[in-house]
Amino acid sequence: MADQIGLQCTECKRRNYVTTVNKKKQQKKLEKKKHCKWCKAHTLHKETK
Ligand SMILES: [Zn+2]
């Protein structure tokens, strides 16, 4: 039941990561601080399809 989702940088809107989540356990939108190679900094990444 794992769904694949992308993690999009909220600064440059680029999709930098792909991860899987269990939608039944993960109710809220996923938000993670990750390193964006385009911004060259740690930025907030949000779930995208
Ligand atoms: Zn970025």
mmCIF file of the protein (N, C-alpha, C, O) and its ligand, coordinates in Angstrom:
data_MODEL
# 
_entry.id   MODEL 
# 
loop_
_entity.id 
_entity.type 
_entity.pdbx_number_of_molecules 
1 polymer     1 
2 non-polymer 1 
# 
_entity_poly.entity_id                      1 
_entity_poly.type                           'polypeptide(L)' 
_entity_poly.nstd_linkage                   no 
_entity_poly.nstd_monomer                   no 
_entity_poly.pdbx_seq_one_letter_code       MADQIGLQCTECKRRNYVTTVNKKKQQKKLEKKKHCKWCKAHTLHKETK 
_entity_poly.pdbx_seq_one_letter_code_can   MADQIGLQCTECKRRNYVTTVNKKKQQKKLEKKKHCKWCKAHTLHKETK 
_entity_poly.pdbx_strand_id                 A 
# 
loop_
_entity_poly_seq.entity_id 
_entity_poly_seq.num 
_entity_poly_seq.mon_id 
_entity_poly_seq.hetero 
1 1  MET n 
1 2  ALA n 
1 3  ASP n 
1 4  GLN n 
1 5  ILE n 
1 6  GLY n 
1 7  LEU n 
1 8  GLN n 
1 9  CYS n 
1 10 THR n 
1 11 GLU n 
1 12 CYS n 
1 13 LYS n 
1 14 ARG n 
1 15 ARG n 
1 16 ASN n 
1 17 TYR n 
1 18 VAL n 
1 19 THR n 
1 20 THR n 
1 21 VAL n 
1 22 ASN n 
1 23 LYS n 
1 24 LYS n 
1 25 LYS n 
1 26 GLN n 
1 27 GLN n 
1 28 LYS n 
1 29 LYS n 
1 30 LEU n 
1 31 GLU n 
1 32 LYS n 
1 33 LYS n 
1 34 LYS n 
1 35 HIS n 
1 36 CYS n 
1 37 LYS n 
1 38 TRP n 
1 39 CYS n 
1 40 LYS n 
1 41 ALA n 
1 42 HIS n 
1 43 THR n 
1 44 LEU n 
1 45 HIS n 
1 46 LYS n 
1 47 GLU n 
1 48 THR n 
1 49 LYS n 
# 
loop_
_struct_asym.id 
_struct_asym.entity_id 
A 1 
B 2 
# 
loop_
_chem_comp.id 
_chem_comp.type 
_chem_comp.mon_nstd_flag 
ALA 'L-peptide linking' y 
ARG 'L-peptide linking' y 
ASN 'L-peptide linking' y 
ASP 'L-peptide linking' y 
CYS 'L-peptide linking' y 
GLN 'L-peptide linking' y 
GLU 'L-peptide linking' y 
GLY 'peptide linking'   y 
HIS 'L-peptide linking' y 
ILE 'L-peptide linking' y 
LEU 'L-peptide linking' y 
LYS 'L-peptide linking' y 
MET 'L-peptide linking' y 
THR 'L-peptide linking' y 
TRP 'L-peptide linking' y 
TYR 'L-peptide linking' y 
VAL 'L-peptide linking' y 
ZN  non-polymer         . 
# 
_pdbx_entity_nonpoly.entity_id   2 
_pdbx_entity_nonpoly.name        ? 
_pdbx_entity_nonpoly.comp_id     ZN 
# 
_pdbx_nonpoly_scheme.asym_id         B 
_pdbx_nonpoly_scheme.entity_id       2 
_pdbx_nonpoly_scheme.mon_id          ZN 
_pdbx_nonpoly_scheme.ndb_seq_num     1 
_pdbx_nonpoly_scheme.pdb_seq_num     101 
_pdbx_nonpoly_scheme.auth_seq_num    101 
_pdbx_nonpoly_scheme.pdb_mon_id      ZN 
_pdbx_nonpoly_scheme.auth_mon_id     ZN 
_pdbx_nonpoly_scheme.pdb_strand_id   A 
_pdbx_nonpoly_scheme.pdb_ins_code    . 
# 
loop_
_atom_site.group_PDB 
_atom_site.id 
_atom_site.type_symbol 
_atom_site.label_atom_id 
_atom_site.label_alt_id 
_atom_site.label_comp_id 
_atom_site.label_asym_id 
_atom_site.label_entity_id 
_atom_site.label_seq_id 
_atom_site.pdbx_PDB_ins_code 
_atom_site.Cartn_x 
_atom_site.Cartn_y 
_atom_site.Cartn_z 
_atom_site.occupancy 
_atom_site.B_iso_or_equiv 
_atom_site.pdbx_formal_charge 
_atom_site.auth_seq_id 
_atom_site.auth_comp_id 
_atom_site.auth_asym_id 
_atom_site.auth_atom_id 
_atom_site.pdbx_PDB_model_num 
ATOM   1   N  N  . MET A 1 1  ? 0.826  -1.219 0.000  1.00 0.00 ? 1   MET A N  1 
ATOM   2   C  CA . MET A 1 1  ? 0.000  0.000  0.000  1.00 0.00 ? 1   MET A CA 1 
ATOM   3   C  C  . MET A 1 1  ? 0.852  1.259  0.000  1.00 0.00 ? 1   MET A C  1 
ATOM   4   O  O  . MET A 1 1  ? 0.378  2.324  0.396  1.00 0.00 ? 1   MET A O  1 
ATOM   5   N  N  . ALA A 1 2  ? 2.070  1.158  -0.426 1.00 0.00 ? 2   ALA A N  1 
ATOM   6   C  CA . ALA A 1 2  ? 2.948  2.333  -0.435 1.00 0.00 ? 2   ALA A CA 1 
ATOM   7   C  C  . ALA A 1 2  ? 2.729  3.135  -1.708 1.00 0.00 ? 2   ALA A C  1 
ATOM   8   O  O  . ALA A 1 2  ? 2.715  2.590  -2.811 1.00 0.00 ? 2   ALA A O  1 
ATOM   9   N  N  . ASP A 1 3  ? 2.562  4.425  -1.536 1.00 0.00 ? 3   ASP A N  1 
ATOM   10  C  CA . ASP A 1 3  ? 2.393  5.318  -2.675 1.00 0.00 ? 3   ASP A CA 1 
ATOM   11  C  C  . ASP A 1 3  ? 3.673  6.098  -2.908 1.00 0.00 ? 3   ASP A C  1 
ATOM   12  O  O  . ASP A 1 3  ? 4.332  6.548  -1.971 1.00 0.00 ? 3   ASP A O  1 
ATOM   13  N  N  . GLN A 1 4  ? 4.006  6.244  -4.171 1.00 0.00 ? 4   GLN A N  1 
ATOM   14  C  CA . GLN A 1 4  ? 5.193  7.024  -4.481 1.00 0.00 ? 4   GLN A CA 1 
ATOM   15  C  C  . GLN A 1 4  ? 4.802  8.490  -4.630 1.00 0.00 ? 4   GLN A C  1 
ATOM   16  O  O  . GLN A 1 4  ? 3.856  8.834  -5.337 1.00 0.00 ? 4   GLN A O  1 
ATOM   17  N  N  . ILE A 1 5  ? 5.547  9.328  -3.953 1.00 0.00 ? 5   ILE A N  1 
ATOM   18  C  CA . ILE A 1 5  ? 5.297  10.759 -4.051 1.00 0.00 ? 5   ILE A CA 1 
ATOM   19  C  C  . ILE A 1 5  ? 6.613  11.479 -4.307 1.00 0.00 ? 5   ILE A C  1 
ATOM   20  O  O  . ILE A 1 5  ? 7.691  10.969 -4.002 1.00 0.00 ? 5   ILE A O  1 
ATOM   21  N  N  . GLY A 1 6  ? 6.502  12.660 -4.866 1.00 0.00 ? 6   GLY A N  1 
ATOM   22  C  CA . GLY A 1 6  ? 7.679  13.481 -5.069 1.00 0.00 ? 6   GLY A CA 1 
ATOM   23  C  C  . GLY A 1 6  ? 7.765  14.535 -3.987 1.00 0.00 ? 6   GLY A C  1 
ATOM   24  O  O  . GLY A 1 6  ? 6.761  14.939 -3.400 1.00 0.00 ? 6   GLY A O  1 
ATOM   25  N  N  . LEU A 1 7  ? 8.979  14.968 -3.737 1.00 0.00 ? 7   LEU A N  1 
ATOM   26  C  CA . LEU A 1 7  ? 9.171  16.081 -2.803 1.00 0.00 ? 7   LEU A CA 1 
ATOM   27  C  C  . LEU A 1 7  ? 9.694  17.269 -3.592 1.00 0.00 ? 7   LEU A C  1 
ATOM   28  O  O  . LEU A 1 7  ? 10.750 17.211 -4.222 1.00 0.00 ? 7   LEU A O  1 
ATOM   29  N  N  . GLN A 1 8  ? 8.923  18.345 -3.538 1.00 0.00 ? 8   GLN A N  1 
ATOM   30  C  CA . GLN A 1 8  ? 9.209  19.529 -4.336 1.00 0.00 ? 8   GLN A CA 1 
ATOM   31  C  C  . GLN A 1 8  ? 9.728  20.654 -3.453 1.00 0.00 ? 8   GLN A C  1 
ATOM   32  O  O  . GLN A 1 8  ? 9.164  20.952 -2.400 1.00 0.00 ? 8   GLN A O  1 
ATOM   33  N  N  . CYS A 1 9  ? 10.798 21.260 -3.898 1.00 0.00 ? 9   CYS A N  1 
ATOM   34  C  CA . CYS A 1 9  ? 11.356 22.402 -3.183 1.00 0.00 ? 9   CYS A CA 1 
ATOM   35  C  C  . CYS A 1 9  ? 10.372 23.573 -3.234 1.00 0.00 ? 9   CYS A C  1 
ATOM   36  O  O  . CYS A 1 9  ? 9.870  23.929 -4.300 1.00 0.00 ? 9   CYS A O  1 
ATOM   37  N  N  . THR A 1 10 ? 10.107 24.159 -2.077 1.00 0.00 ? 10  THR A N  1 
ATOM   38  C  CA . THR A 1 10 ? 9.158  25.270 -2.039 1.00 0.00 ? 10  THR A CA 1 
ATOM   39  C  C  . THR A 1 10 ? 9.795  26.583 -2.507 1.00 0.00 ? 10  THR A C  1 
ATOM   40  O  O  . THR A 1 10 ? 9.090  27.564 -2.743 1.00 0.00 ? 10  THR A O  1 
ATOM   41  N  N  . GLU A 1 11 ? 11.103 26.603 -2.638 1.00 0.00 ? 11  GLU A N  1 
ATOM   42  C  CA . GLU A 1 11 ? 11.789 27.818 -3.084 1.00 0.00 ? 11  GLU A CA 1 
ATOM   43  C  C  . GLU A 1 11 ? 11.828 27.904 -4.614 1.00 0.00 ? 11  GLU A C  1 
ATOM   44  O  O  . GLU A 1 11 ? 11.421 28.908 -5.199 1.00 0.00 ? 11  GLU A O  1 
ATOM   45  N  N  . CYS A 1 12 ? 12.318 26.852 -5.244 1.00 0.00 ? 12  CYS A N  1 
ATOM   46  C  CA . CYS A 1 12 ? 12.491 26.896 -6.708 1.00 0.00 ? 12  CYS A CA 1 
ATOM   47  C  C  . CYS A 1 12 ? 11.475 26.033 -7.441 1.00 0.00 ? 12  CYS A C  1 
ATOM   48  O  O  . CYS A 1 12 ? 11.450 26.013 -8.672 1.00 0.00 ? 12  CYS A O  1 
ATOM   49  N  N  . LYS A 1 13 ? 10.643 25.326 -6.701 1.00 0.00 ? 13  LYS A N  1 
ATOM   50  C  CA . LYS A 1 13 ? 9.564  24.496 -7.264 1.00 0.00 ? 13  LYS A CA 1 
ATOM   51  C  C  . LYS A 1 13 ? 10.079 23.305 -8.064 1.00 0.00 ? 13  LYS A C  1 
ATOM   52  O  O  . LYS A 1 13 ? 9.348  22.727 -8.868 1.00 0.00 ? 13  LYS A O  1 
ATOM   53  N  N  . ARG A 1 14 ? 11.319 22.949 -7.844 1.00 0.00 ? 14  ARG A N  1 
ATOM   54  C  CA . ARG A 1 14 ? 11.827 21.778 -8.545 1.00 0.00 ? 14  ARG A CA 1 
ATOM   55  C  C  . ARG A 1 14 ? 11.558 20.522 -7.720 1.00 0.00 ? 14  ARG A C  1 
ATOM   56  O  O  . ARG A 1 14 ? 11.545 20.544 -6.489 1.00 0.00 ? 14  ARG A O  1 
ATOM   57  N  N  . ARG A 1 15 ? 11.346 19.445 -8.438 1.00 0.00 ? 15  ARG A N  1 
ATOM   58  C  CA . ARG A 1 15 ? 11.066 18.165 -7.792 1.00 0.00 ? 15  ARG A CA 1 
ATOM   59  C  C  . ARG A 1 15 ? 12.388 17.436 -7.624 1.00 0.00 ? 15  ARG A C  1 
ATOM   60  O  O  . ARG A 1 15 ? 12.973 16.949 -8.591 1.00 0.00 ? 15  ARG A O  1 
ATOM   61  N  N  . ASN A 1 16 ? 12.848 17.369 -6.382 1.00 0.00 ? 16  ASN A N  1 
ATOM   62  C  CA . ASN A 1 16 ? 14.197 16.874 -6.134 1.00 0.00 ? 16  ASN A CA 1 
ATOM   63  C  C  . ASN A 1 16 ? 14.250 15.450 -5.617 1.00 0.00 ? 16  ASN A C  1 
ATOM   64  O  O  . ASN A 1 16 ? 15.243 14.751 -5.817 1.00 0.00 ? 16  ASN A O  1 
ATOM   65  N  N  . TYR A 1 17 ? 13.216 15.029 -4.970 1.00 0.00 ? 17  TYR A N  1 
ATOM   66  C  CA . TYR A 1 17 ? 13.262 13.712 -4.330 1.00 0.00 ? 17  TYR A CA 1 
ATOM   67  C  C  . TYR A 1 17 ? 11.989 12.927 -4.628 1.00 0.00 ? 17  TYR A C  1 
ATOM   68  O  O  . TYR A 1 17 ? 10.909 13.482 -4.828 1.00 0.00 ? 17  TYR A O  1 
ATOM   69  N  N  . VAL A 1 18 ? 12.168 11.632 -4.645 1.00 0.00 ? 18  VAL A N  1 
ATOM   70  C  CA . VAL A 1 18 ? 11.013 10.744 -4.724 1.00 0.00 ? 18  VAL A CA 1 
ATOM   71  C  C  . VAL A 1 18 ? 11.075 9.818  -3.528 1.00 0.00 ? 18  VAL A C  1 
ATOM   72  O  O  . VAL A 1 18 ? 12.126 9.258  -3.214 1.00 0.00 ? 18  VAL A O  1 
ATOM   73  N  N  . THR A 1 19 ? 9.962  9.664  -2.874 1.00 0.00 ? 19  THR A N  1 
ATOM   74  C  CA . THR A 1 19 ? 9.919  8.801  -1.711 1.00 0.00 ? 19  THR A CA 1 
ATOM   75  C  C  . THR A 1 19 ? 8.595  8.049  -1.704 1.00 0.00 ? 19  THR A C  1 
ATOM   76  O  O  . THR A 1 19 ? 7.701  8.346  -2.497 1.00 0.00 ? 19  THR A O  1 
ATOM   77  N  N  . THR A 1 20 ? 8.476  7.108  -0.836 1.00 0.00 ? 20  THR A N  1 
ATOM   78  C  CA . THR A 1 20 ? 7.213  6.387  -0.713 1.00 0.00 ? 20  THR A CA 1 
ATOM   79  C  C  . THR A 1 20 ? 6.637  6.604  0.679  1.00 0.00 ? 20  THR A C  1 
ATOM   80  O  O  . THR A 1 20 ? 7.362  6.674  1.672  1.00 0.00 ? 20  THR A O  1 
ATOM   81  N  N  . VAL A 1 21 ? 5.323  6.706  0.720  1.00 0.00 ? 21  VAL A N  1 
ATOM   82  C  CA . VAL A 1 21 ? 4.632  6.848  2.004  1.00 0.00 ? 21  VAL A CA 1 
ATOM   83  C  C  . VAL A 1 21 ? 3.460  5.887  2.040  1.00 0.00 ? 21  VAL A C  1 
ATOM   84  O  O  . VAL A 1 21 ? 2.929  5.484  1.004  1.00 0.00 ? 21  VAL A O  1 
ATOM   85  N  N  . ASN A 1 22 ? 3.076  5.536  3.225  1.00 0.00 ? 22  ASN A N  1 
ATOM   86  C  CA . ASN A 1 22 ? 1.854  4.784  3.433  1.00 0.00 ? 22  ASN A CA 1 
ATOM   87  C  C  . ASN A 1 22 ? 0.729  5.784  3.653  1.00 0.00 ? 22  ASN A C  1 
ATOM   88  O  O  . ASN A 1 22 ? 0.664  6.439  4.694  1.00 0.00 ? 22  ASN A O  1 
ATOM   89  N  N  . LYS A 1 23 ? -0.149 5.897  2.679  1.00 0.00 ? 23  LYS A N  1 
ATOM   90  C  CA . LYS A 1 23 ? -1.199 6.921  2.720  1.00 0.00 ? 23  LYS A CA 1 
ATOM   91  C  C  . LYS A 1 23 ? -2.146 6.735  3.900  1.00 0.00 ? 23  LYS A C  1 
ATOM   92  O  O  . LYS A 1 23 ? -2.749 7.696  4.378  1.00 0.00 ? 23  LYS A O  1 
ATOM   93  N  N  . LYS A 1 24 ? -2.272 5.512  4.360  1.00 0.00 ? 24  LYS A N  1 
ATOM   94  C  CA . LYS A 1 24 ? -3.180 5.274  5.489  1.00 0.00 ? 24  LYS A CA 1 
ATOM   95  C  C  . LYS A 1 24 ? -2.578 5.771  6.798  1.00 0.00 ? 24  LYS A C  1 
ATOM   96  O  O  . LYS A 1 24 ? -3.294 6.173  7.714  1.00 0.00 ? 24  LYS A O  1 
ATOM   97  N  N  . LYS A 1 25 ? -1.251 5.735  6.868  1.00 0.00 ? 25  LYS A N  1 
ATOM   98  C  CA . LYS A 1 25 ? -0.587 6.231  8.078  1.00 0.00 ? 25  LYS A CA 1 
ATOM   99  C  C  . LYS A 1 25 ? -0.248 7.708  7.948  1.00 0.00 ? 25  LYS A C  1 
ATOM   100 O  O  . LYS A 1 25 ? -0.248 8.455  8.927  1.00 0.00 ? 25  LYS A O  1 
ATOM   101 N  N  . GLN A 1 26 ? 0.039  8.108  6.717  1.00 0.00 ? 26  GLN A N  1 
ATOM   102 C  CA . GLN A 1 26 ? 0.433  9.490  6.453  1.00 0.00 ? 26  GLN A CA 1 
ATOM   103 C  C  . GLN A 1 26 ? -0.793 10.289 6.042  1.00 0.00 ? 26  GLN A C  1 
ATOM   104 O  O  . GLN A 1 26 ? -1.158 10.310 4.866  1.00 0.00 ? 26  GLN A O  1 
ATOM   105 N  N  . GLN A 1 27 ? -1.420 10.938 6.992  1.00 0.00 ? 27  GLN A N  1 
ATOM   106 C  CA . GLN A 1 27 ? -2.642 11.683 6.704  1.00 0.00 ? 27  GLN A CA 1 
ATOM   107 C  C  . GLN A 1 27 ? -2.323 13.094 6.205  1.00 0.00 ? 27  GLN A C  1 
ATOM   108 O  O  . GLN A 1 27 ? -2.925 13.595 5.256  1.00 0.00 ? 27  GLN A O  1 
ATOM   109 N  N  . LYS A 1 28 ? -1.372 13.700 6.870  1.00 0.00 ? 28  LYS A N  1 
ATOM   110 C  CA . LYS A 1 28 ? -1.025 15.075 6.526  1.00 0.00 ? 28  LYS A CA 1 
ATOM   111 C  C  . LYS A 1 28 ? -0.094 15.093 5.317  1.00 0.00 ? 28  LYS A C  1 
ATOM   112 O  O  . LYS A 1 28 ? 0.550  14.102 4.973  1.00 0.00 ? 28  LYS A O  1 
ATOM   113 N  N  . LYS A 1 29 ? -0.055 16.251 4.698  1.00 0.00 ? 29  LYS A N  1 
ATOM   114 C  CA . LYS A 1 29 ? 0.898  16.448 3.598  1.00 0.00 ? 29  LYS A CA 1 
ATOM   115 C  C  . LYS A 1 29 ? 2.312  16.409 4.145  1.00 0.00 ? 29  LYS A C  1 
ATOM   116 O  O  . LYS A 1 29 ? 2.641  17.021 5.162  1.00 0.00 ? 29  LYS A O  1 
ATOM   117 N  N  . LEU A 1 30 ? 3.118  15.673 3.435  1.00 0.00 ? 30  LEU A N  1 
ATOM   118 C  CA . LEU A 1 30 ? 4.489  15.496 3.881  1.00 0.00 ? 30  LEU A CA 1 
ATOM   119 C  C  . LEU A 1 30 ? 5.301  16.776 3.644  1.00 0.00 ? 30  LEU A C  1 
ATOM   120 O  O  . LEU A 1 30 ? 5.254  17.374 2.569  1.00 0.00 ? 30  LEU A O  1 
ATOM   121 N  N  . GLU A 1 31 ? 6.034  17.170 4.666  1.00 0.00 ? 31  GLU A N  1 
ATOM   122 C  CA . GLU A 1 31 ? 6.916  18.330 4.553  1.00 0.00 ? 31  GLU A CA 1 
ATOM   123 C  C  . GLU A 1 31 ? 8.241  17.974 5.196  1.00 0.00 ? 31  GLU A C  1 
ATOM   124 O  O  . GLU A 1 31 ? 8.295  17.576 6.360  1.00 0.00 ? 31  GLU A O  1 
ATOM   125 N  N  . LYS A 1 32 ? 9.295  18.119 4.438  1.00 0.00 ? 32  LYS A N  1 
ATOM   126 C  CA . LYS A 1 32 ? 10.607 17.772 4.982  1.00 0.00 ? 32  LYS A CA 1 
ATOM   127 C  C  . LYS A 1 32 ? 11.628 18.823 4.596  1.00 0.00 ? 32  LYS A C  1 
ATOM   128 O  O  . LYS A 1 32 ? 11.589 19.390 3.504  1.00 0.00 ? 32  LYS A O  1 
ATOM   129 N  N  . LYS A 1 33 ? 12.540 19.066 5.521  1.00 0.00 ? 33  LYS A N  1 
ATOM   130 C  CA . LYS A 1 33 ? 13.671 19.940 5.213  1.00 0.00 ? 33  LYS A CA 1 
ATOM   131 C  C  . LYS A 1 33 ? 14.731 19.087 4.539  1.00 0.00 ? 33  LYS A C  1 
ATOM   132 O  O  . LYS A 1 33 ? 15.263 18.142 5.121  1.00 0.00 ? 33  LYS A O  1 
ATOM   133 N  N  . LYS A 1 34 ? 15.023 19.448 3.291  1.00 0.00 ? 34  LYS A N  1 
ATOM   134 C  CA . LYS A 1 34 ? 16.027 18.694 2.556  1.00 0.00 ? 34  LYS A CA 1 
ATOM   135 C  C  . LYS A 1 34 ? 16.939 19.644 1.796  1.00 0.00 ? 34  LYS A C  1 
ATOM   136 O  O  . LYS A 1 34 ? 16.625 20.811 1.561  1.00 0.00 ? 34  LYS A O  1 
ATOM   137 N  N  . HIS A 1 35 ? 18.081 19.085 1.427  1.00 0.00 ? 35  HIS A N  1 
ATOM   138 C  CA . HIS A 1 35 ? 19.020 19.918 0.676  1.00 0.00 ? 35  HIS A CA 1 
ATOM   139 C  C  . HIS A 1 35 ? 18.608 19.985 -0.788 1.00 0.00 ? 35  HIS A C  1 
ATOM   140 O  O  . HIS A 1 35 ? 18.421 18.962 -1.447 1.00 0.00 ? 35  HIS A O  1 
ATOM   141 N  N  . CYS A 1 36 ? 18.473 21.196 -1.276 1.00 0.00 ? 36  CYS A N  1 
ATOM   142 C  CA . CYS A 1 36 ? 18.159 21.416 -2.681 1.00 0.00 ? 36  CYS A CA 1 
ATOM   143 C  C  . CYS A 1 36 ? 19.433 21.807 -3.404 1.00 0.00 ? 36  CYS A C  1 
ATOM   144 O  O  . CYS A 1 36 ? 20.090 22.787 -3.053 1.00 0.00 ? 36  CYS A O  1 
ATOM   145 N  N  . LYS A 1 37 ? 19.771 21.025 -4.420 1.00 0.00 ? 37  LYS A N  1 
ATOM   146 C  CA . LYS A 1 37 ? 21.023 21.313 -5.123 1.00 0.00 ? 37  LYS A CA 1 
ATOM   147 C  C  . LYS A 1 37 ? 20.924 22.573 -5.984 1.00 0.00 ? 37  LYS A C  1 
ATOM   148 O  O  . LYS A 1 37 ? 21.936 23.179 -6.336 1.00 0.00 ? 37  LYS A O  1 
ATOM   149 N  N  . TRP A 1 38 ? 19.685 22.957 -6.318 1.00 0.00 ? 38  TRP A N  1 
ATOM   150 C  CA . TRP A 1 38 ? 19.485 24.161 -7.129 1.00 0.00 ? 38  TRP A CA 1 
ATOM   151 C  C  . TRP A 1 38 ? 19.590 25.417 -6.272 1.00 0.00 ? 38  TRP A C  1 
ATOM   152 O  O  . TRP A 1 38 ? 20.196 26.404 -6.688 1.00 0.00 ? 38  TRP A O  1 
ATOM   153 N  N  . CYS A 1 39 ? 19.002 25.383 -5.073 1.00 0.00 ? 39  CYS A N  1 
ATOM   154 C  CA . CYS A 1 39 ? 19.091 26.513 -4.148 1.00 0.00 ? 39  CYS A CA 1 
ATOM   155 C  C  . CYS A 1 39 ? 20.410 26.485 -3.374 1.00 0.00 ? 39  CYS A C  1 
ATOM   156 O  O  . CYS A 1 39 ? 20.810 27.484 -2.776 1.00 0.00 ? 39  CYS A O  1 
ATOM   157 N  N  . LYS A 1 40 ? 21.067 25.352 -3.393 1.00 0.00 ? 40  LYS A N  1 
ATOM   158 C  CA . LYS A 1 40 ? 22.302 25.144 -2.637 1.00 0.00 ? 40  LYS A CA 1 
ATOM   159 C  C  . LYS A 1 40 ? 22.096 25.440 -1.151 1.00 0.00 ? 40  LYS A C  1 
ATOM   160 O  O  . LYS A 1 40 ? 22.929 26.067 -0.497 1.00 0.00 ? 40  LYS A O  1 
ATOM   161 N  N  . ALA A 1 41 ? 20.979 24.976 -0.655 1.00 0.00 ? 41  ALA A N  1 
ATOM   162 C  CA . ALA A 1 41 ? 20.655 25.187 0.750  1.00 0.00 ? 41  ALA A CA 1 
ATOM   163 C  C  . ALA A 1 41 ? 19.595 24.192 1.181  1.00 0.00 ? 41  ALA A C  1 
ATOM   164 O  O  . ALA A 1 41 ? 18.960 23.536 0.356  1.00 0.00 ? 41  ALA A O  1 
ATOM   165 N  N  . HIS A 1 42 ? 19.419 24.095 2.478  1.00 0.00 ? 42  HIS A N  1 
ATOM   166 C  CA . HIS A 1 42 ? 18.329 23.286 2.989  1.00 0.00 ? 42  HIS A CA 1 
ATOM   167 C  C  . HIS A 1 42 ? 17.040 24.098 2.905  1.00 0.00 ? 42  HIS A C  1 
ATOM   168 O  O  . HIS A 1 42 ? 16.938 25.200 3.445  1.00 0.00 ? 42  HIS A O  1 
ATOM   169 N  N  . THR A 1 43 ? 16.077 23.532 2.224  1.00 0.00 ? 43  THR A N  1 
ATOM   170 C  CA . THR A 1 43 ? 14.800 24.216 2.059  1.00 0.00 ? 43  THR A CA 1 
ATOM   171 C  C  . THR A 1 43 ? 13.679 23.250 2.410  1.00 0.00 ? 43  THR A C  1 
ATOM   172 O  O  . THR A 1 43 ? 13.891 22.042 2.519  1.00 0.00 ? 43  THR A O  1 
ATOM   173 N  N  . LEU A 1 44 ? 12.515 23.785 2.580  1.00 0.00 ? 44  LEU A N  1 
ATOM   174 C  CA . LEU A 1 44 ? 11.355 22.952 2.852  1.00 0.00 ? 44  LEU A CA 1 
ATOM   175 C  C  . LEU A 1 44 ? 10.869 22.315 1.556  1.00 0.00 ? 44  LEU A C  1 
ATOM   176 O  O  . LEU A 1 44 ? 10.666 22.992 0.548  1.00 0.00 ? 44  LEU A O  1 
ATOM   177 N  N  . HIS A 1 45 ? 10.691 21.019 1.604  1.00 0.00 ? 45  HIS A N  1 
ATOM   178 C  CA . HIS A 1 45 ? 10.176 20.278 0.455  1.00 0.00 ? 45  HIS A CA 1 
ATOM   179 C  C  . HIS A 1 45 ? 8.797  19.749 0.786  1.00 0.00 ? 45  HIS A C  1 
ATOM   180 O  O  . HIS A 1 45 ? 8.571  19.192 1.860  1.00 0.00 ? 45  HIS A O  1 
ATOM   181 N  N  . LYS A 1 46 ? 7.893  19.926 -0.133 1.00 0.00 ? 46  LYS A N  1 
ATOM   182 C  CA . LYS A 1 46 ? 6.512  19.475 0.084  1.00 0.00 ? 46  LYS A CA 1 
ATOM   183 C  C  . LYS A 1 46 ? 6.133  18.396 -0.897 1.00 0.00 ? 46  LYS A C  1 
ATOM   184 O  O  . LYS A 1 46 ? 6.660  18.289 -2.004 1.00 0.00 ? 46  LYS A O  1 
ATOM   185 N  N  . GLU A 1 47 ? 5.201  17.611 -0.439 1.00 0.00 ? 47  GLU A N  1 
ATOM   186 C  CA . GLU A 1 47 ? 4.691  16.501 -1.235 1.00 0.00 ? 47  GLU A CA 1 
ATOM   187 C  C  . GLU A 1 47 ? 4.056  16.981 -2.538 1.00 0.00 ? 47  GLU A C  1 
ATOM   188 O  O  . GLU A 1 47 ? 3.316  17.964 -2.565 1.00 0.00 ? 47  GLU A O  1 
ATOM   189 N  N  . THR A 1 48 ? 4.360  16.273 -3.596 1.00 0.00 ? 48  THR A N  1 
ATOM   190 C  CA . THR A 1 48 ? 3.712  16.532 -4.877 1.00 0.00 ? 48  THR A CA 1 
ATOM   191 C  C  . THR A 1 48 ? 3.493  15.204 -5.572 1.00 0.00 ? 48  THR A C  1 
ATOM   192 O  O  . THR A 1 48 ? 4.091  14.195 -5.197 1.00 0.00 ? 48  THR A O  1 
ATOM   193 N  N  . LYS A 1 49 ? 2.656  15.200 -6.561 1.00 0.00 ? 49  LYS A N  1 
ATOM   194 C  CA . LYS A 1 49 ? 2.381  13.946 -7.262 1.00 0.00 ? 49  LYS A CA 1 
ATOM   195 C  C  . LYS A 1 49 ? 3.445  13.687 -8.326 1.00 0.00 ? 49  LYS A C  1 
ATOM   196 O  O  . LYS A 1 49 ? 3.386  12.675 -9.025 1.00 0.00 ? 49  LYS A O  1 
HETATM 197 ZN ZN . ZN  B 2 .  ? 15.231 24.657 -4.508 1.00 0.00 2 101 ZN  A ZN 1 
# 
